[in-house]
Amino acid sequence: MASPRKKVLIVDDKLESLWSCCDLLQERGYEIVTCTDSNAALRIFTDERPDVVLLDVMMPGKDGLELLQAIRAKDSQVCIVMLSAYGDAKTVVSAMKMGADNFAEKSLDPEKILIVIEKELKRKEMEAELVALRAEKRLGEVGIDQVIGESESMQQVKKRIVECAKSDSTVLLTGEPGVGKDLLAGVIHYESSRRDEPFQHLFCPGIPETLFQSELFGHERGSFTGAFRTRSGRIEAAGDGTVFLNEFVEIPSSVQASLLLVIETGTFTRVGGEGRVLTTKARFIGATNANLAKALAAGKLREDLLFRLKEEWIELPPLRQRDDDVVILARHFVRVWARRFNRPEIKLSDESLELLRQYNWPGNVRELRHMMRRVVMTSSEDVILSDILLSRRHSQDGSHLSSRAAGSLKARLRAAERDFIADALRHFNGNRRKTARYLQISYRGLLAKMKAYGLREMG
């Protein structure tokens, strides 16, 4: 069984302004639930349990900020993005203080709103992984034994982790998304002499640019609208521990110079705290999956900041280059999830293991971890085939499977999708709008698929 689609609840009394956004979300595989009545929104939220809430600021009756507080009181983890017809710094600050994850203007291109949603979902996912890691083993006990793999490349990585843990140098971790850079940052910290000090993890793309300076360095009371009290930043909170800058290339250029000064001198000031210099002995670890040469050439990243962060540099190999580590990891994750959810431990068949070996793992270790979770929760190895088929469907170059398996899987997928659409059209007597709603895709998306599969109107 494939993983469930993400559900988005849109609360806006003028939904017509977001129709194009709704269409795009449906085309990208999201399930859409809409609500125009702010008073009914809380009940709908409770019934539907969405993954994301797009919430308009200005509505009759209960306004968006009131509804934000009510939703956040019910669910501290759901992703909430506030919407407004115009930008308002004061409203943005108020919404973020009340628990919003991000802010977007309705006038933005739907693609940009989608980028905001997917960025916040990724941040939530990474936070959930950290919580899962803490549940699996007390955070203070995270160590080198959690770096799983026997391939030559991973043996080299383990050796470098131990070397970095013994030094106080800055560390740069690079590699594709999902290879485990956040795990390695934690291992370096907890294998070092700083293990009893705080570990501050900043997922940089998830912090709005207007709030980044305050998040990193803190702020003084009254330093900007909405700064009702003095607040320590992440660097100050780290004390003598570690500051992990995840995807540091996304740090705004206006902040990079200040960050460089902190790393070089150990001194900084809070926003609005001119004249009061604070000191830190924190260690800095940076991670990114970005192309560093392109980021430098585009002026997105300061060269001196990069040099200062890469006193030690570890490149993590993608899973497809780690020989039989995929089998070792798959069995490890099955044991972990079975223990965590009190489920029977599934013995993976030779056929499943061979399919895992053939797969190219675009999502790397993170993708394998999630796949094995579904295997354990459903007590079925069919998840492996369905997930790989789904990934193959969205692949443009067929690289996610070996050439031996790709052709037959592609044909099976296309045939299954064509039959499913044809059955739905027959069921609704050729009514394409009803069919599109049933399939939970846009009307334009259905027309495109009908053309691709040579399906005529039925009925």
Secondary structure, DSSP 8 states (H G I E B T S, - for coil): ------EEEEE-S-GGGGHHHHHHHHHTT-EEEEE--HHHHHHHHHHH--SEEEEES--SSS-HHHHHHHHHHH-SSSEEEEEESS--HHHHHHHHHTT--EEEETTS-HHHHHHHHHHHHHHHHHHHHHHHHHHHS-GGG--GGGS---SHHHHHHHHHHHHHHHS---EEEE-STTS-HHHHHHHHHHTSTTTTS-EEEEEGGGS-HHHHHHHHHEE-TTSSTT--S-EE-HHHHHTTSEEEEETGGGS-HHHHHHHHHHHHHSEE--BT-TT--EE---EEEEEE-S-HHHHHHTTSS-HHHHHHH-SEEEE---GGGSTTHHHHHHHHHHHHHHHHTT-------HHHHHHHHHS--TTHHHHHHHHHHHHHHHT-THHHHHHHHHHHHH-SSSTTS-HHHHHHHHHHHHHHHHHHHHHHHHHTTT-HHHHHHHHTS-HHHHHHHHHHHT-----
